[in-house]
Every structure is written in C-alpha cells, then in structure tokens.
Amino acid sequence: MSEIKKYPVPAELEKRALINAVGYQDWYRYSTANPEAFWADQAKKFVTWFKPWDQVLDWSFAESDLHINWFKGALLNVAYNCLDRHLATRGE
C-alpha cells in the first residue's frame, strides 16, 4: 500500500490562493448539488467568452446516444484566454 503524504501550504502562498479549505468544501458541495450552475459560475468568472453558451451541459450515457457536451453553442478563443487578455496588466 502506498503512503499518503501531506505537505503544509506555506503561509505566503495561502494568503494569495483563490480559495481556502473551507471555501473548497463549500464549492465541492455546490458542484455536486448543482453542477450546471457551478460550472456556469466558474466559466463566467474565469473565462472570456466571445459568444455565451446556450446550454452548460448536455449528456447521455444511453448506449444508443452516448455523449457529453459542455457549453453548447459557445465560442471562445483559447489563445486570447491564455495570453491576450492578460497583456494589459502583465505585458511586461
């Protein structure tokens, strides 16, 4: 059996983190209770969309119709989200 190792988060890093342990537990409960609303909130907060989605999640595990689609109808630019939108504040 493998050993489980835990490493403490340095205090300076913890101060800059987007979330703490309590916040994570809240997010986790929200994400499992209402995944579409949770992911819509995260997508609005962290991604710039050129066209918003019509539907957050469309899925079926039926053998005759197996599919998982996220953010149907949406349009985004990955390069813009990874680089361009940060140039104004982090260009140097």
PDB file with one MODEL, atoms N, CA, C and O in Angstrom:
MODEL        1
ATOM      1  N   MET A   1       0.835  -1.164   0.000  1.00  0.00           N
ATOM      2  CA  MET A   1       0.000   0.000   0.000  1.00  0.00           C
ATOM      3  C   MET A   1       0.894   1.247   0.000  1.00  0.00           C
ATOM      4  O   MET A   1       1.925   1.285   0.672  1.00  0.00           O
ATOM      5  N   SER A   2       0.485   2.251  -0.757  1.00  0.00           N
ATOM      6  CA  SER A   2       1.304   3.461  -0.831  1.00  0.00           C
ATOM      7  C   SER A   2       1.007   4.394   0.335  1.00  0.00           C
ATOM      8  O   SER A   2      -0.101   4.432   0.870  1.00  0.00           O
ATOM      9  N   GLU A   3       2.021   5.132   0.702  1.00  0.00           N
ATOM     10  CA  GLU A   3       1.908   6.081   1.803  1.00  0.00           C
ATOM     11  C   GLU A   3       1.260   7.370   1.298  1.00  0.00           C
ATOM     12  O   GLU A   3       1.576   7.845   0.207  1.00  0.00           O
ATOM     13  N   ILE A   4       0.359   7.928   2.092  1.00  0.00           N
ATOM     14  CA  ILE A   4      -0.257   9.201   1.746  1.00  0.00           C
ATOM     15  C   ILE A   4       0.559  10.298   2.407  1.00  0.00           C
ATOM     16  O   ILE A   4       0.716  10.328   3.628  1.00  0.00           O
ATOM     17  N   LYS A   5       1.072  11.195   1.584  1.00  0.00           N
ATOM     18  CA  LYS A   5       1.885  12.288   2.097  1.00  0.00           C
ATOM     19  C   LYS A   5       1.097  13.584   2.030  1.00  0.00           C
ATOM     20  O   LYS A   5       0.414  13.862   1.044  1.00  0.00           O
ATOM     21  N   LYS A   6       1.200  14.364   3.081  1.00  0.00           N
ATOM     22  CA  LYS A   6       0.567  15.677   3.116  1.00  0.00           C
ATOM     23  C   LYS A   6       1.646  16.715   3.354  1.00  0.00           C
ATOM     24  O   LYS A   6       2.547  16.532   4.172  1.00  0.00           O
ATOM     25  N   TYR A   7       1.531  17.801   2.621  1.00  0.00           N
ATOM     26  CA  TYR A   7       2.506  18.874   2.739  1.00  0.00           C
ATOM     27  C   TYR A   7       1.772  20.153   3.131  1.00  0.00           C
ATOM     28  O   TYR A   7       0.774  20.512   2.506  1.00  0.00           O
ATOM     29  N   PRO A   8       2.254  20.836   4.153  1.00  0.00           N
ATOM     30  CA  PRO A   8       1.584  22.078   4.555  1.00  0.00           C
ATOM     31  C   PRO A   8       1.750  23.157   3.484  1.00  0.00           C
ATOM     32  O   PRO A   8       2.775  23.231   2.806  1.00  0.00           O
ATOM     33  N   VAL A   9       0.717  23.989   3.350  1.00  0.00           N
ATOM     34  CA  VAL A   9       0.764  25.094   2.398  1.00  0.00           C
ATOM     35  C   VAL A   9       1.516  26.245   3.071  1.00  0.00           C
ATOM     36  O   VAL A   9       1.143  26.666   4.166  1.00  0.00           O
ATOM     37  N   PRO A  10       2.568  26.757   2.431  1.00  0.00           N
ATOM     38  CA  PRO A  10       3.270  27.898   3.015  1.00  0.00           C
ATOM     39  C   PRO A  10       2.319  29.075   3.215  1.00  0.00           C
ATOM     40  O   PRO A  10       1.479  29.348   2.357  1.00  0.00           O
ATOM     41  N   ALA A  11       2.446  29.767   4.338  1.00  0.00           N
ATOM     42  CA  ALA A  11       1.533  30.848   4.709  1.00  0.00           C
ATOM     43  C   ALA A  11       1.436  31.919   3.623  1.00  0.00           C
ATOM     44  O   ALA A  11       0.341  32.404   3.335  1.00  0.00           O
ATOM     45  N   GLU A  12       2.561  32.294   3.017  1.00  0.00           N
ATOM     46  CA  GLU A  12       2.553  33.334   1.989  1.00  0.00           C
ATOM     47  C   GLU A  12       1.748  32.890   0.766  1.00  0.00           C
ATOM     48  O   GLU A  12       1.031  33.696   0.173  1.00  0.00           O
ATOM     49  N   LEU A  13       1.861  31.637   0.393  1.00  0.00           N
ATOM     50  CA  LEU A  13       1.095  31.103  -0.735  1.00  0.00           C
ATOM     51  C   LEU A  13      -0.393  31.023  -0.380  1.00  0.00           C
ATOM     52  O   LEU A  13      -1.256  31.324  -1.204  1.00  0.00           O
ATOM     53  N   GLU A  14      -0.672  30.620   0.837  1.00  0.00           N
ATOM     54  CA  GLU A  14      -2.066  30.513   1.281  1.00  0.00           C
ATOM     55  C   GLU A  14      -2.774  31.869   1.228  1.00  0.00           C
ATOM     56  O   GLU A  14      -3.958  31.933   0.897  1.00  0.00           O
ATOM     57  N   LYS A  15      -2.068  32.942   1.548  1.00  0.00           N
ATOM     58  CA  LYS A  15      -2.651  34.287   1.505  1.00  0.00           C
ATOM     59  C   LYS A  15      -3.073  34.680   0.096  1.00  0.00           C
ATOM     60  O   LYS A  15      -4.051  35.407  -0.077  1.00  0.00           O
ATOM     61  N   ARG A  16      -2.345  34.206  -0.915  1.00  0.00           N
ATOM     62  CA  ARG A  16      -2.619  34.588  -2.302  1.00  0.00           C
ATOM     63  C   ARG A  16      -3.562  33.618  -3.014  1.00  0.00           C
ATOM     64  O   ARG A  16      -3.971  33.880  -4.145  1.00  0.00           O
ATOM     65  N   ALA A  17      -3.905  32.523  -2.383  1.00  0.00           N
ATOM     66  CA  ALA A  17      -4.733  31.493  -3.018  1.00  0.00           C
ATOM     67  C   ALA A  17      -6.140  32.010  -3.288  1.00  0.00           C
ATOM     68  O   ALA A  17      -6.648  32.857  -2.553  1.00  0.00           O
ATOM     69  N   LEU A  18      -6.759  31.506  -4.327  1.00  0.00           N
ATOM     70  CA  LEU A  18      -8.132  31.879  -4.663  1.00  0.00           C
ATOM     71  C   LEU A  18      -9.146  31.291  -3.688  1.00  0.00           C
ATOM     72  O   LEU A  18     -10.270  31.781  -3.583  1.00  0.00           O
ATOM     73  N   ILE A  19      -8.746  30.240  -2.975  1.00  0.00           N
ATOM     74  CA  ILE A  19      -9.695  29.533  -2.120  1.00  0.00           C
ATOM     75  C   ILE A  19      -8.950  28.889  -0.956  1.00  0.00           C
ATOM     76  O   ILE A  19      -7.766  28.568  -1.066  1.00  0.00           O
ATOM     77  N   ASN A  20      -9.651  28.703   0.157  1.00  0.00           N
ATOM     78  CA  ASN A  20      -9.077  28.004   1.303  1.00  0.00           C
ATOM     79  C   ASN A  20      -9.822  26.679   1.492  1.00  0.00           C
ATOM     80  O   ASN A  20     -10.705  26.345   0.702  1.00  0.00           O
ATOM     81  N   ALA A  21      -9.470  25.934   2.526  1.00  0.00           N
ATOM     82  CA  ALA A  21     -10.070  24.607   2.735  1.00  0.00           C
ATOM     83  C   ALA A  21     -11.582  24.688   2.939  1.00  0.00           C
ATOM     84  O   ALA A  21     -12.324  23.865   2.403  1.00  0.00           O
ATOM     85  N   VAL A  22     -12.035  25.659   3.700  1.00  0.00           N
ATOM     86  CA  VAL A  22     -13.483  25.806   3.943  1.00  0.00           C
ATOM     87  C   VAL A  22     -14.189  26.183   2.644  1.00  0.00           C
ATOM     88  O   VAL A  22     -15.235  25.622   2.316  1.00  0.00           O
ATOM     89  N   GLY A  23     -13.622  27.126   1.912  1.00  0.00           N
ATOM     90  CA  GLY A  23     -14.203  27.525   0.633  1.00  0.00           C
ATOM     91  C   GLY A  23     -14.257  26.365  -0.348  1.00  0.00           C
ATOM     92  O   GLY A  23     -15.220  26.221  -1.101  1.00  0.00           O
ATOM     93  N   TYR A  24     -13.213  25.539  -0.335  1.00  0.00           N
ATOM     94  CA  TYR A  24     -13.193  24.371  -1.218  1.00  0.00           C
ATOM     95  C   TYR A  24     -14.349  23.433  -0.891  1.00  0.00           C
ATOM     96  O   TYR A  24     -15.032  22.950  -1.794  1.00  0.00           O
ATOM     97  N   GLN A  25     -14.569  23.176   0.387  1.00  0.00           N
ATOM     98  CA  GLN A  25     -15.669  22.291   0.778  1.00  0.00           C
ATOM     99  C   GLN A  25     -17.019  22.866   0.339  1.00  0.00           C
ATOM    100  O   GLN A  25     -17.895  22.125  -0.108  1.00  0.00           O
ATOM    101  N   ASP A  26     -17.185  24.187   0.465  1.00  0.00           N
ATOM    102  CA  ASP A  26     -18.410  24.829   0.002  1.00  0.00           C
ATOM    103  C   ASP A  26     -18.586  24.660  -1.502  1.00  0.00           C
ATOM    104  O   ASP A  26     -19.663  24.298  -1.975  1.00  0.00           O
ATOM    105  N   TRP A  27     -17.518  24.926  -2.246  1.00  0.00           N
ATOM    106  CA  TRP A  27     -17.560  24.754  -3.709  1.00  0.00           C
ATOM    107  C   TRP A  27     -17.884  23.310  -4.068  1.00  0.00           C
ATOM    108  O   TRP A  27     -18.696  23.053  -4.957  1.00  0.00           O
ATOM    109  N   TYR A  28     -17.249  22.372  -3.375  1.00  0.00           N
ATOM    110  CA  TYR A  28     -17.470  20.956  -3.676  1.00  0.00           C
ATOM    111  C   TYR A  28     -18.942  20.587  -3.481  1.00  0.00           C
ATOM    112  O   TYR A  28     -19.538  19.936  -4.339  1.00  0.00           O
ATOM    113  N   ARG A  29     -19.524  21.002  -2.357  1.00  0.00           N
ATOM    114  CA  ARG A  29     -20.947  20.706  -2.107  1.00  0.00           C
ATOM    115  C   ARG A  29     -21.824  21.329  -3.195  1.00  0.00           C
ATOM    116  O   ARG A  29     -22.743  20.689  -3.706  1.00  0.00           O
ATOM    117  N   TYR A  30     -21.533  22.570  -3.537  1.00  0.00           N
ATOM    118  CA  TYR A  30     -22.299  23.257  -4.582  1.00  0.00           C
ATOM    119  C   TYR A  30     -22.144  22.531  -5.922  1.00  0.00           C
ATOM    120  O   TYR A  30     -23.123  22.356  -6.647  1.00  0.00           O
ATOM    121  N   SER A  31     -20.922  22.109  -6.255  1.00  0.00           N
ATOM    122  CA  SER A  31     -20.667  21.462  -7.545  1.00  0.00           C
ATOM    123  C   SER A  31     -21.366  20.120  -7.675  1.00  0.00           C
ATOM    124  O   SER A  31     -21.777  19.734  -8.769  1.00  0.00           O
ATOM    125  N   THR A  32     -21.501  19.412  -6.570  1.00  0.00           N
ATOM    126  CA  THR A  32     -22.182  18.114  -6.635  1.00  0.00           C
ATOM    127  C   THR A  32     -23.701  18.256  -6.555  1.00  0.00           C
ATOM    128  O   THR A  32     -24.435  17.447  -7.121  1.00  0.00           O
ATOM    129  N   ALA A  33     -24.167  19.287  -5.852  1.00  0.00           N
ATOM    130  CA  ALA A  33     -25.611  19.502  -5.734  1.00  0.00           C
ATOM    131  C   ALA A  33     -26.200  20.120  -6.998  1.00  0.00           C
ATOM    132  O   ALA A  33     -27.333  19.815  -7.372  1.00  0.00           O
ATOM    133  N   ASN A  34     -25.430  20.991  -7.657  1.00  0.00           N
ATOM    134  CA  ASN A  34     -25.936  21.696  -8.840  1.00  0.00           C
ATOM    135  C   ASN A  34     -24.786  21.938  -9.825  1.00  0.00           C
ATOM    136  O   ASN A  34     -24.319  23.068  -9.967  1.00  0.00           O
ATOM    137  N   PRO A  35     -24.333  20.882 -10.504  1.00  0.00           N
ATOM    138  CA  PRO A  35     -23.152  21.006 -11.364  1.00  0.00           C
ATOM    139  C   PRO A  35     -23.299  22.023 -12.490  1.00  0.00           C
ATOM    140  O   PRO A  35     -22.333  22.715 -12.812  1.00  0.00           O
ATOM    141  N   GLU A  36     -24.467  22.133 -13.093  1.00  0.00           N
ATOM    142  CA  GLU A  36     -24.610  23.094 -14.200  1.00  0.00           C
ATOM    143  C   GLU A  36     -24.445  24.526 -13.712  1.00  0.00           C
ATOM    144  O   GLU A  36     -23.758  25.319 -14.357  1.00  0.00           O
ATOM    145  N   ALA A  37     -25.057  24.869 -12.596  1.00  0.00           N
ATOM    146  CA  ALA A  37     -24.919  26.225 -12.054  1.00  0.00           C
ATOM    147  C   ALA A  37     -23.483  26.480 -11.601  1.00  0.00           C
ATOM    148  O   ALA A  37     -22.940  27.561 -11.826  1.00  0.00           O
ATOM    149  N   PHE A  38     -22.874  25.488 -10.966  1.00  0.00           N
ATOM    150  CA  PHE A  38     -21.492  25.642 -10.508  1.00  0.00           C
ATOM    151  C   PHE A  38     -20.564  25.938 -11.678  1.00  0.00           C
ATOM    152  O   PHE A  38     -19.788  26.892 -11.630  1.00  0.00           O
ATOM    153  N   TRP A  39     -20.640  25.119 -12.735  1.00  0.00           N
ATOM    154  CA  TRP A  39     -19.724  25.306 -13.859  1.00  0.00           C
ATOM    155  C   TRP A  39     -20.043  26.564 -14.652  1.00  0.00           C
ATOM    156  O   TRP A  39     -19.141  27.174 -15.226  1.00  0.00           O
ATOM    157  N   ALA A  40     -21.305  26.963 -14.695  1.00  0.00           N
ATOM    158  CA  ALA A  40     -21.647  28.241 -15.340  1.00  0.00           C
ATOM    159  C   ALA A  40     -21.010  29.392 -14.572  1.00  0.00           C
ATOM    160  O   ALA A  40     -20.462  30.313 -15.177  1.00  0.00           O
ATOM    161  N   ASP A  41     -21.080  29.346 -13.243  1.00  0.00           N
ATOM    162  CA  ASP A  41     -20.453  30.388 -12.424  1.00  0.00           C
ATOM    163  C   ASP A  41     -18.950  30.444 -12.658  1.00  0.00           C
ATOM    164  O   ASP A  41     -18.385  31.525 -12.821  1.00  0.00           O
ATOM    165  N   GLN A  42     -18.305  29.287 -12.675  1.00  0.00           N
ATOM    166  CA  GLN A  42     -16.854  29.251 -12.877  1.00  0.00           C
ATOM    167  C   GLN A  42     -16.475  29.752 -14.271  1.00  0.00           C
ATOM    168  O   GLN A  42     -15.495  30.479 -14.436  1.00  0.00           O
ATOM    169  N   ALA A  43     -17.258  29.357 -15.261  1.00  0.00           N
ATOM    170  CA  ALA A  43     -16.980  29.767 -16.643  1.00  0.00           C
ATOM    171  C   ALA A  43     -17.135  31.273 -16.826  1.00  0.00           C
ATOM    172  O   ALA A  43     -16.369  31.895 -17.562  1.00  0.00           O
ATOM    173  N   LYS A  44     -18.118  31.853 -16.160  1.00  0.00           N
ATOM    174  CA  LYS A  44     -18.314  33.303 -16.241  1.00  0.00           C
ATOM    175  C   LYS A  44     -17.186  34.045 -15.535  1.00  0.00           C
ATOM    176  O   LYS A  44     -16.750  35.103 -15.988  1.00  0.00           O
ATOM    177  N   LYS A  45     -16.720  33.490 -14.434  1.00  0.00           N
ATOM    178  CA  LYS A  45     -15.715  34.155 -13.621  1.00  0.00           C
ATOM    179  C   LYS A  45     -14.314  34.066 -14.212  1.00  0.00           C
ATOM    180  O   LYS A  45     -13.553  35.029 -14.124  1.00  0.00           O
ATOM    181  N   PHE A  46     -13.954  32.932 -14.814  1.00  0.00           N
ATOM    182  CA  PHE A  46     -12.566  32.689 -15.185  1.00  0.00           C
ATOM    183  C   PHE A  46     -12.279  32.636 -16.686  1.00  0.00           C
ATOM    184  O   PHE A  46     -11.116  32.558 -17.082  1.00  0.00           O
ATOM    185  N   VAL A  47     -13.303  32.676 -17.521  1.00  0.00           N
ATOM    186  CA  VAL A  47     -13.096  32.559 -18.967  1.00  0.00           C
ATOM    187  C   VAL A  47     -13.781  33.727 -19.666  1.00  0.00           C
ATOM    188  O   VAL A  47     -14.888  34.119 -19.297  1.00  0.00           O
ATOM    189  N   THR A  48     -13.116  34.278 -20.678  1.00  0.00           N
ATOM    190  CA  THR A  48     -13.722  35.310 -21.515  1.00  0.00           C
ATOM    191  C   THR A  48     -14.363  34.610 -22.705  1.00  0.00           C
ATOM    192  O   THR A  48     -13.692  33.902 -23.456  1.00  0.00           O
ATOM    193  N   TRP A  49     -15.642  34.809 -22.869  1.00  0.00           N
ATOM    194  CA  TRP A  49     -16.401  34.159 -23.945  1.00  0.00           C
ATOM    195  C   TRP A  49     -16.699  35.178 -25.039  1.00  0.00           C
ATOM    196  O   TRP A  49     -17.089  36.310 -24.753  1.00  0.00           O
ATOM    197  N   PHE A  50     -16.516  34.775 -26.282  1.00  0.00           N
ATOM    198  CA  PHE A  50     -16.861  35.633 -27.412  1.00  0.00           C
ATOM    199  C   PHE A  50     -18.343  35.503 -27.740  1.00  0.00           C
ATOM    200  O   PHE A  50     -18.953  36.417 -28.294  1.00  0.00           O
ATOM    201  N   LYS A  51     -18.912  34.350 -27.388  1.00  0.00           N
ATOM    202  CA  LYS A  51     -20.357  34.110 -27.501  1.00  0.00           C
ATOM    203  C   LYS A  51     -20.727  33.205 -26.338  1.00  0.00           C
ATOM    204  O   LYS A  51     -20.111  32.153 -26.166  1.00  0.00           O
ATOM    205  N   PRO A  52     -21.714  33.583 -25.533  1.00  0.00           N
ATOM    206  CA  PRO A  52     -22.098  32.735 -24.403  1.00  0.00           C
ATOM    207  C   PRO A  52     -22.780  31.445 -24.863  1.00  0.00           C
ATOM    208  O   PRO A  52     -23.224  31.327 -26.005  1.00  0.00           O
ATOM    209  N   TRP A  53     -22.848  30.526 -23.980  1.00  0.00           N
ATOM    210  CA  TRP A  53     -23.425  29.221 -24.282  1.00  0.00           C
ATOM    211  C   TRP A  53     -24.948  29.265 -24.242  1.00  0.00           C
ATOM    212  O   TRP A  53     -25.562  30.127 -23.613  1.00  0.00           O
ATOM    213  N   ASP A  54     -25.526  28.291 -24.944  1.00  0.00           N
ATOM    214  CA  ASP A  54     -26.970  28.083 -24.899  1.00  0.00           C
ATOM    215  C   ASP A  54     -27.325  27.082 -23.801  1.00  0.00           C
ATOM    216  O   ASP A  54     -28.402  27.135 -23.207  1.00  0.00           O
ATOM    217  N   GLN A  55     -26.389  26.172 -23.551  1.00  0.00           N
ATOM    218  CA  GLN A  55     -26.614  25.119 -22.563  1.00  0.00           C
ATOM    219  C   GLN A  55     -25.266  24.743 -21.964  1.00  0.00           C
ATOM    220  O   GLN A  55     -24.307  24.510 -22.700  1.00  0.00           O
ATOM    221  N   VAL A  56     -25.182  24.681 -20.633  1.00  0.00           N
ATOM    222  CA  VAL A  56     -23.909  24.365 -19.973  1.00  0.00           C
ATOM    223  C   VAL A  56     -23.522  22.916 -20.219  1.00  0.00           C
ATOM    224  O   VAL A  56     -22.394  22.636 -20.625  1.00  0.00           O
ATOM    225  N   LEU A  57     -24.429  22.009 -19.982  1.00  0.00           N
ATOM    226  CA  LEU A  57     -24.094  20.586 -20.042  1.00  0.00           C
ATOM    227  C   LEU A  57     -25.222  19.806 -20.694  1.00  0.00           C
ATOM    228  O   LEU A  57     -26.391  19.946 -20.336  1.00  0.00           O
ATOM    229  N   ASP A  58     -24.847  18.993 -21.647  1.00  0.00           N
ATOM    230  CA  ASP A  58     -25.787  18.088 -22.303  1.00  0.00           C
ATOM    231  C   ASP A  58     -25.121  16.722 -22.311  1.00  0.00           C
ATOM    232  O   ASP A  58     -24.083  16.542 -22.949  1.00  0.00           O
ATOM    233  N   TRP A  59     -25.706  15.760 -21.610  1.00  0.00           N
ATOM    234  CA  TRP A  59     -25.076  14.452 -21.526  1.00  0.00           C
ATOM    235  C   TRP A  59     -26.101  13.330 -21.562  1.00  0.00           C
ATOM    236  O   TRP A  59     -27.259  13.485 -21.174  1.00  0.00           O
ATOM    237  N   SER A  60     -25.626  12.214 -22.039  1.00  0.00           N
ATOM    238  CA  SER A  60     -26.426  10.991 -22.030  1.00  0.00           C
ATOM    239  C   SER A  60     -25.459   9.817 -21.971  1.00  0.00           C
ATOM    240  O   SER A  60     -24.472   9.775 -22.705  1.00  0.00           O
ATOM    241  N   PHE A  61     -25.749   8.868 -21.095  1.00  0.00           N
ATOM    242  CA  PHE A  61     -24.954   7.650 -21.025  1.00  0.00           C
ATOM    243  C   PHE A  61     -25.703   6.468 -21.637  1.00  0.00           C
ATOM    244  O   PHE A  61     -25.302   5.315 -21.476  1.00  0.00           O
ATOM    245  N   ALA A  62     -26.787   6.768 -22.336  1.00  0.00           N
ATOM    246  CA  ALA A  62     -27.545   5.709 -23.009  1.00  0.00           C
ATOM    247  C   ALA A  62     -26.667   5.082 -24.087  1.00  0.00           C
ATOM    248  O   ALA A  62     -25.965   5.789 -24.810  1.00  0.00           O
ATOM    249  N   GLU A  63     -26.708   3.789 -24.191  1.00  0.00           N
ATOM    250  CA  GLU A  63     -25.871   3.077 -25.167  1.00  0.00           C
ATOM    251  C   GLU A  63     -26.124   3.560 -26.592  1.00  0.00           C
ATOM    252  O   GLU A  63     -25.203   3.609 -27.407  1.00  0.00           O
ATOM    253  N   SER A  64     -27.356   3.913 -26.888  1.00  0.00           N
ATOM    254  CA  SER A  64     -27.700   4.356 -28.239  1.00  0.00           C
ATOM    255  C   SER A  64     -27.406   5.840 -28.480  1.00  0.00           C
ATOM    256  O   SER A  64     -27.467   6.310 -29.616  1.00  0.00           O
ATOM    257  N   ASP A  65     -27.088   6.572 -27.417  1.00  0.00           N
ATOM    258  CA  ASP A  65     -26.878   8.019 -27.550  1.00  0.00           C
ATOM    259  C   ASP A  65     -25.825   8.510 -26.551  1.00  0.00           C
ATOM    260  O   ASP A  65     -26.075   9.448 -25.794  1.00  0.00           O
ATOM    261  N   LEU A  66     -24.658   7.879 -26.549  1.00  0.00           N
ATOM    262  CA  LEU A  66     -23.595   8.228 -25.615  1.00  0.00           C
ATOM    263  C   LEU A  66     -22.931   9.535 -26.039  1.00  0.00           C
ATOM    264  O   LEU A  66     -22.344   9.613 -27.118  1.00  0.00           O
ATOM    265  N   HIS A  67     -23.022  10.569 -25.186  1.00  0.00           N
ATOM    266  CA  HIS A  67     -22.362  11.837 -25.482  1.00  0.00           C
ATOM    267  C   HIS A  67     -22.262  12.704 -24.230  1.00  0.00           C
ATOM    268  O   HIS A  67     -23.069  12.584 -23.309  1.00  0.00           O
ATOM    269  N   ILE A  68     -21.265  13.571 -24.214  1.00  0.00           N
ATOM    270  CA  ILE A  68     -21.112  14.595 -23.179  1.00  0.00           C
ATOM    271  C   ILE A  68     -20.672  15.863 -23.894  1.00  0.00           C
ATOM    272  O   ILE A  68     -19.616  15.887 -24.526  1.00  0.00           O
ATOM    273  N   ASN A  69     -21.470  16.907 -23.799  1.00  0.00           N
ATOM    274  CA  ASN A  69     -21.153  18.191 -24.438  1.00  0.00           C
ATOM    275  C   ASN A  69     -21.198  19.291 -23.384  1.00  0.00           C
ATOM    276  O   ASN A  69     -22.157  19.403 -22.621  1.00  0.00           O
ATOM    277  N   TRP A  70     -20.145  20.096 -23.356  1.00  0.00           N
ATOM    278  CA  TRP A  70     -20.061  21.217 -22.436  1.00  0.00           C
ATOM    279  C   TRP A  70     -20.212  22.525 -23.188  1.00  0.00           C
ATOM    280  O   TRP A  70     -19.673  22.673 -24.285  1.00  0.00           O
ATOM    281  N   PHE A  71     -20.930  23.468 -22.624  1.00  0.00           N
ATOM    282  CA  PHE A  71     -21.060  24.829 -23.122  1.00  0.00           C
ATOM    283  C   PHE A  71     -21.465  24.868 -24.597  1.00  0.00           C
ATOM    284  O   PHE A  71     -20.817  25.510 -25.423  1.00  0.00           O
ATOM    285  N   LYS A  72     -22.552  24.163 -24.898  1.00  0.00           N
ATOM    286  CA  LYS A  72     -23.051  24.087 -26.274  1.00  0.00           C
ATOM    287  C   LYS A  72     -23.409  25.467 -26.802  1.00  0.00           C
ATOM    288  O   LYS A  72     -24.060  26.262 -26.123  1.00  0.00           O
ATOM    289  N   GLY A  73     -22.976  25.732 -28.014  1.00  0.00           N
ATOM    290  CA  GLY A  73     -23.278  26.986 -28.684  1.00  0.00           C
ATOM    291  C   GLY A  73     -22.309  28.111 -28.361  1.00  0.00           C
ATOM    292  O   GLY A  73     -22.387  29.182 -28.964  1.00  0.00           O
ATOM    293  N   ALA A  74     -21.400  27.892 -27.425  1.00  0.00           N
ATOM    294  CA  ALA A  74     -20.472  28.947 -27.007  1.00  0.00           C
ATOM    295  C   ALA A  74     -19.292  29.058 -27.963  1.00  0.00           C
ATOM    296  O   ALA A  74     -18.973  28.129 -28.706  1.00  0.00           O
ATOM    297  N   LEU A  75     -18.659  30.221 -27.919  1.00  0.00           N
ATOM    298  CA  LEU A  75     -17.473  30.460 -28.733  1.00  0.00           C
ATOM    299  C   LEU A  75     -16.439  31.162 -27.858  1.00  0.00           C
ATOM    300  O   LEU A  75     -16.727  32.171 -27.214  1.00  0.00           O
ATOM    301  N   LEU A  76     -15.230  30.608 -27.851  1.00  0.00           N
ATOM    302  CA  LEU A  76     -14.140  31.248 -27.136  1.00  0.00           C
ATOM    303  C   LEU A  76     -12.865  31.108 -27.945  1.00  0.00           C
ATOM    304  O   LEU A  76     -12.789  30.326 -28.893  1.00  0.00           O
ATOM    305  N   ASN A  77     -11.865  31.883 -27.552  1.00  0.00           N
ATOM    306  CA  ASN A  77     -10.566  31.839 -28.195  1.00  0.00           C
ATOM    307  C   ASN A  77      -9.565  31.465 -27.109  1.00  0.00           C
ATOM    308  O   ASN A  77      -9.320  32.246 -26.191  1.00  0.00           O
ATOM    309  N   VAL A  78      -8.996  30.285 -27.213  1.00  0.00           N
ATOM    310  CA  VAL A  78      -8.088  29.785 -26.180  1.00  0.00           C
ATOM    311  C   VAL A  78      -6.852  30.670 -26.062  1.00  0.00           C
ATOM    312  O   VAL A  78      -6.421  30.972 -24.949  1.00  0.00           O
ATOM    313  N   ALA A  79      -6.273  31.089 -27.181  1.00  0.00           N
ATOM    314  CA  ALA A  79      -5.089  31.950 -27.134  1.00  0.00           C
ATOM    315  C   ALA A  79      -5.407  33.266 -26.429  1.00  0.00           C
ATOM    316  O   ALA A  79      -4.595  33.759 -25.647  1.00  0.00           O
ATOM    317  N   TYR A  80      -6.566  33.830 -26.695  1.00  0.00           N
ATOM    318  CA  TYR A  80      -6.965  35.065 -26.033  1.00  0.00           C
ATOM    319  C   TYR A  80      -7.054  34.843 -24.525  1.00  0.00           C
ATOM    320  O   TYR A  80      -6.561  35.659 -23.746  1.00  0.00           O
ATOM    321  N   ASN A  81      -7.682  33.741 -24.111  1.00  0.00           N
ATOM    322  CA  ASN A  81      -7.844  33.460 -22.689  1.00  0.00           C
ATOM    323  C   ASN A  81      -6.527  33.152 -21.987  1.00  0.00           C
ATOM    324  O   ASN A  81      -6.350  33.510 -20.823  1.00  0.00           O
ATOM    325  N   CYS A  82      -5.619  32.503 -22.668  1.00  0.00           N
ATOM    326  CA  CYS A  82      -4.332  32.156 -22.061  1.00  0.00           C
ATOM    327  C   CYS A  82      -3.346  33.321 -22.047  1.00  0.00           C
ATOM    328  O   CYS A  82      -2.567  33.461 -21.104  1.00  0.00           O
ATOM    329  N   LEU A  83      -3.374  34.156 -23.084  1.00  0.00           N
ATOM    330  CA  LEU A  83      -2.360  35.199 -23.219  1.00  0.00           C
ATOM    331  C   LEU A  83      -2.913  36.607 -23.344  1.00  0.00           C
ATOM    332  O   LEU A  83      -2.675  37.453 -22.482  1.00  0.00           O
ATOM    333  N   ASP A  84      -3.644  36.853 -24.403  1.00  0.00           N
ATOM    334  CA  ASP A  84      -4.007  38.217 -24.797  1.00  0.00           C
ATOM    335  C   ASP A  84      -4.708  39.018 -23.705  1.00  0.00           C
ATOM    336  O   ASP A  84      -4.377  40.187 -23.503  1.00  0.00           O
ATOM    337  N   ARG A  85      -5.651  38.434 -23.006  1.00  0.00           N
ATOM    338  CA  ARG A  85      -6.407  39.199 -22.020  1.00  0.00           C
ATOM    339  C   ARG A  85      -5.569  39.636 -20.829  1.00  0.00           C
ATOM    340  O   ARG A  85      -5.993  40.488 -20.048  1.00  0.00           O
ATOM    341  N   HIS A  86      -4.384  39.057 -20.686  1.00  0.00           N
ATOM    342  CA  HIS A  86      -3.502  39.396 -19.568  1.00  0.00           C
ATOM    343  C   HIS A  86      -2.456  40.445 -19.932  1.00  0.00           C
ATOM    344  O   HIS A  86      -1.734  40.920 -19.056  1.00  0.00           O
ATOM    345  N   LEU A  87      -2.364  40.809 -21.195  1.00  0.00           N
ATOM    346  CA  LEU A  87      -1.319  41.725 -21.636  1.00  0.00           C
ATOM    347  C   LEU A  87      -1.419  43.112 -21.015  1.00  0.00           C
ATOM    348  O   LEU A  87      -0.395  43.714 -20.693  1.00  0.00           O
ATOM    349  N   ALA A  88      -2.604  43.621 -20.845  1.00  0.00           N
ATOM    350  CA  ALA A  88      -2.771  44.973 -20.306  1.00  0.00           C
ATOM    351  C   ALA A  88      -2.160  45.100 -18.896  1.00  0.00           C
ATOM    352  O   ALA A  88      -1.570  46.129 -18.568  1.00  0.00           O
ATOM    353  N   THR A  89      -2.301  44.069 -18.080  1.00  0.00           N
ATOM    354  CA  THR A  89      -1.804  44.145 -16.712  1.00  0.00           C
ATOM    355  C   THR A  89      -0.492  43.385 -16.484  1.00  0.00           C
ATOM    356  O   THR A  89       0.196  43.613 -15.489  1.00  0.00           O
ATOM    357  N   ARG A  90      -0.151  42.483 -17.411  1.00  0.00           N
ATOM    358  CA  ARG A  90       1.049  41.663 -17.218  1.00  0.00           C
ATOM    359  C   ARG A  90       1.951  41.627 -18.443  1.00  0.00           C
ATOM    360  O   ARG A  90       2.776  40.725 -18.589  1.00  0.00           O
ATOM    361  N   GLY A  91       1.791  42.605 -19.314  1.00  0.00           N
ATOM    362  CA  GLY A  91       2.530  42.617 -20.578  1.00  0.00           C
ATOM    363  C   GLY A  91       4.041  42.691 -20.433  1.00  0.00           C
ATOM    364  O   GLY A  91       4.771  42.198 -21.293  1.00  0.00           O
ATOM    365  N   GLU A  92       4.506  43.288 -19.378  1.00  0.00           N
ATOM    366  CA  GLU A  92       5.931  43.413 -19.174  1.00  0.00           C
ATOM    367  C   GLU A  92       6.496  42.217 -18.446  1.00  0.00           C
ATOM    368  O   GLU A  92       7.699  42.162 -18.190  1.00  0.00           O
TER     369      GLU A  92
ENDMDL
END
